[in-house]
């Protein structure tokens, strides 16, 4: 692990260049590779909490976001780390920033959706598999 964790800084708003970096992050993942910049810009404008990790050159290396009512529910979305920067603790740094975020401390339930292989990663922050609930969705055409 040659990367020093101190070289990464948390940002809560993205610059235009960092939005471009985010688009590059999204292009690497099957679940978000079709996202369009104009939609992502709209999404960012209505996201309640943004956590980005930038390197010393202000390049966005990792990202996550939260949608919340700040009382009862908050949902974590888009936990993503650049492929060349994985396995050095940046995902942990993102999640620590979310679960310890001052604006989220009073929220009753913090949730997220993840692939089954990621369950052990999220369990370290107290997330549990909700077997008695079923995630449902309706897609607008």
Secondary structure, 3 states (H helix, E strand, C coil): CCCCHHHCEEECCCCHHHHHHHHHHHHCCCCCCCCCHHHHHHHHHCCCEEEEEECCCCCEEEEEEEEECCCCEEEEEEEEECHHHCCCCHHHHHHHHHHCCHHHCCCCEEEECCCHHHHHHHHCCCCCCCCCCCCCCCCCC
